[in-house]
């Protein structure tokens, strides 16, 4: 997978910084995902990840650990695909 030119290195660094969370578990899961897939993120991936990062830490962790499924307003194909990749990282 090649990186979309619209997602710059600076955007990727800002996204990694924003992914730092209050819960260590979230930090570990998101950090591992970004280590593995960060260089190949597409614009849709970044948009879905930004939606996830708006969630409170506990709600985010529940999604990342498959304890809950996305609320209807977040339940989109790009977000579900991103969650699957994060869960598998």
ABEGO torsion letter per residue (X at the ends): XBBBAABBAAAAAAAAAAABBABAAAAAAAAAAAAAAAAABBAAAAAAAAAAAABBAAAAAAAAAGABBBBAAABBAAAAAAAAAAAAX
